[in-house]
Amino acid sequence: MSLHLIFSSAGWRACRIRAQDEDQIVMLGDGVYSSTDNLPARVLMLDEDLKIRGLSGSYTNTIDYPELVRLCVEHHPVVSWNE
């Protein structure tokens, strides 16, 4: 099972085409701007990046940095998207 790290809206568009249903996806950096899309439950967002960009609030699928590290250790491969 892969972990996809999304750093931009363009990266999110590219990832959606290639990610498998069982893969985990994390939005971080400017990728959190894609959080306005209708996101599947397997998509998580880095809470700190939401806060920095003024997007925090009612999102329930957020994670912190320790959780991001745990996901990176548990998944192989880890793929970054920033097209």
TORROVEX-299992 format. One record per residue: residue in one letter; x, y, z of N, C-alpha, C, CB in turn. Coordinates in steps of 0.2 Angstrom, whole numbers, padded with zeros to 4 digits, always signed. Glycine has a CB too. Example, Ala and Ser with C-alpha at 12.3 -4.5 7.8 and 13.67 -1.06 7.14 Angstrom:
A+0066-0028+0039+0062-0022+0039+0066-0016+0039+0057-0022+0045;S+0064-0011+0035+0068-0005+0036+0064+0000+0039+0070-0003+0029;
//
This chain:
M+0004-0006+0000+0000+0000+0000+0004+0006+0000-0005+0000+0006;S+0003+0011-0005+0007+0017-0005+0004+0023-0001+0007+0019-0013;L+0009+0027+0000+0007+0034+0003+0008+0039-0002+0011+0035+0010;H+0003+0043-0003+0004+0049-0008+0004+0055-0004-0002+0049-0013;L+0009+0059-0005+0010+0066-0002+0008+0071-0007+0017+0067+0002;I+0003+0075-0006+0000+0080-0011+0003+0087-0008-0007+0079-0011;F+0007+0090-0013+0009+0097-0011+0006+0102-0015+0017+0097-0012;S+0002+0101-0020-0002+0106-0024-0008+0103-0027+0003+0108-0030;S-0012+0108-0029-0018+0106-0033-0017+0102-0039-0023+0112-0035;A-0012+0104-0043-0010+0100-0049-0007+0093-0047-0004+0103-0053;G-0004+0092-0041-0002+0086-0039-0008+0082-0037+0003+0087-0033;W-0013+0085-0034-0019+0081-0032-0022+0078-0038-0024+0085-0028;R-0023+0082-0043-0026+0080-0050-0022+0074-0053-0026+0086-0055;A-0016+0075-0053-0011+0069-0055-0012+0063-0051-0004+0071-0056;C-0012+0064-0045-0012+0058-0040-0019+0054-0041-0012+0060-0033;R-0024+0058-0042-0031+0055-0042-0031+0050-0048-0037+0060-0043;I-0028+0051-0053-0028+0047-0059-0024+0040-0057-0025+0050-0065;R-0019+0041-0053-0014+0035-0052-0015+0031-0046-0007+0037-0053;A-0018+0034-0041-0018+0031-0034-0023+0025-0034-0020+0036-0029;Q-0021+0020-0031-0026+0014-0030-0030+0015-0024-0021+0008-0029;D-0036+0012-0024-0041+0012-0019-0038+0011-0012-0047+0008-0020;E-0034+0007-0011-0031+0005-0004-0025+0010-0002-0029-0002-0004;D-0023+0014-0006-0018+0019-0005-0020+0024+0000-0015+0022-0011;Q-0016+0027+0004-0017+0032+0009-0015+0039+0006-0014+0031+0016;I-0018+0044+0007-0016+0051+0004-0016+0056+0009-0021+0053-0002;V-0011+0060+0009-0010+0066+0014-0009+0072+0010-0004+0064+0019;M-0013+0077+0011-0013+0084+0009-0008+0088+0013-0020+0087+0007;L-0003+0091+0011+0001+0095+0015+0004+0101+0011+0007+0092+0018;G+0006+0106+0014+0009+0112+0011+0003+0115+0007+0014+0110+0006;D+0004+0118+0001-0002+0121-0003-0007+0115-0005+0001+0124-0009;G-0005+0109-0005-0010+0104-0006-0016+0104-0002-0007+0097-0006;V-0016+0107+0004-0022+0108+0008-0027+0112+0004-0020+0110+0015;Y-0025+0116+0000-0030+0120-0004-0035+0116-0008-0027+0125-0009;S-0033+0110-0009-0038+0105-0013-0043+0102-0008-0034+0099-0016;S-0043+0104-0002-0047+0101+0003-0054+0104+0002-0045+0103+0010;T-0055+0108-0003-0062+0110-0004-0066+0105-0009-0062+0117-0007;D-0062+0101-0012-0065+0096-0016-0068+0091-0012-0059+0092-0020;N-0073+0087-0015-0076+0081-0011-0071+0076-0010-0082+0079-0016;L-0068+0075-0005-0062+0071-0003-0065+0064-0001-0057+0074+0001;P-0062+0059-0003-0063+0052+0000-0061+0052+0007-0060+0046-0004;A-0063+0047+0011-0061+0046+0018-0054+0045+0019-0066+0041+0021;R-0051+0042+0014-0044+0040+0014-0039+0045+0014-0042+0034+0009;V-0042+0051+0012-0038+0057+0012-0037+0061+0018-0040+0062+0006;L-0031+0062+0020-0030+0066+0027-0026+0072+0025-0025+0061+0032;M-0027+0077+0030-0024+0084+0029-0020+0085+0035-0029+0089+0028;L-0014+0088+0034-0010+0090+0039-0012+0096+0043-0002+0092+0037;D-0014+0095+0049-0018+0101+0053-0014+0107+0053-0019+0098+0060;E-0008+0107+0054-0004+0113+0055-0004+0117+0048+0004+0111+0056;D-0003+0114+0042-0004+0117+0036-0011+0120+0035-0002+0112+0030;L-0016+0117+0037-0023+0120+0037-0023+0126+0041-0028+0115+0039;K-0020+0126+0047-0020+0132+0051-0016+0138+0048-0017+0130+0058;I-0010+0136+0046-0006+0141+0043-0009+0145+0037+0001+0138+0040;R-0013+0141+0033-0017+0144+0027-0024+0147+0029-0017+0139+0022;G-0026+0147+0035-0032+0149+0037-0038+0145+0035-0033+0156+0035;L-0037+0138+0035-0042+0133+0032-0044+0129+0038-0039+0129+0027;S-0042+0129+0044-0044+0125+0049-0051+0126+0051-0039+0125+0055;G-0054+0121+0054-0061+0122+0056-0064+0115+0057-0064+0126+0051;S-0068+0114+0052-0073+0108+0053-0070+0102+0050-0080+0110+0050;Y-0064+0101+0048-0061+0095+0046-0060+0090+0051-0055+0097+0042;T-0062+0084+0050-0061+0079+0055-0056+0074+0052-0068+0075+0055;N-0054+0074+0046-0048+0070+0044-0042+0073+0044-0050+0067+0037;T-0040+0076+0049-0033+0079+0050-0028+0075+0054-0034+0086+0053;I-0022+0076+0053-0017+0073+0056-0011+0078+0058-0013+0067+0052;D-0007+0076+0063-0002+0080+0065+0005+0077+0063-0001+0081+0073;Y+0011+0080+0064+0017+0078+0061+0019+0071+0064+0022+0083+0063;P+0018+0069+0070+0020+0062+0072+0016+0057+0068+0018+0062+0080;E+0009+0059+0067+0005+0054+0063+0008+0053+0056-0002+0056+0063;L+0010+0059+0053+0013+0059+0046+0019+0055+0046+0015+0066+0044;V+0023+0055+0051+0029+0051+0052+0028+0044+0052+0034+0053+0058;R+0023+0042+0056+0020+0035+0057+0018+0032+0050+0015+0035+0062;L+0014+0036+0046+0012+0034+0040+0017+0033+0035+0007+0039+0037;C+0022+0037+0035+0028+0037+0031+0032+0030+0032+0033+0043+0031;V+0033+0028+0039+0036+0022+0041+0032+0016+0039+0038+0022+0048;E+0026+0016+0039+0021+0011+0038+0020+0009+0030+0015+0012+0041;H+0021+0014+0026+0019+0013+0019+0025+0013+0015+0014+0019+0017;H+0024+0009+0009+0030+0008+0004+0027+0007-0002+0035+0003+0006;P+0028+0011-0007+0032+0017-0007+0029+0023-0005+0035+0019-0014;V+0033+0029-0003+0030+0035-0002+0031+0040-0008+0033+0039+0005;V+0026+0042-0011+0026+0046-0017+0024+0053-0016+0021+0042-0023;S+0028+0058-0018+0027+0065-0018+0024+0068-0024+0033+0069-0016;W+0019+0072-0024+0015+0075-0030+0016+0082-0029+0008+0072-0031;N+0019+0086-0034+0020+0093-0034+0020+0095-0041+0025+0095-0029;E+0016+0093-0045+0017+0095-0052+0015+0102-0054+0012+0090-0057;
//
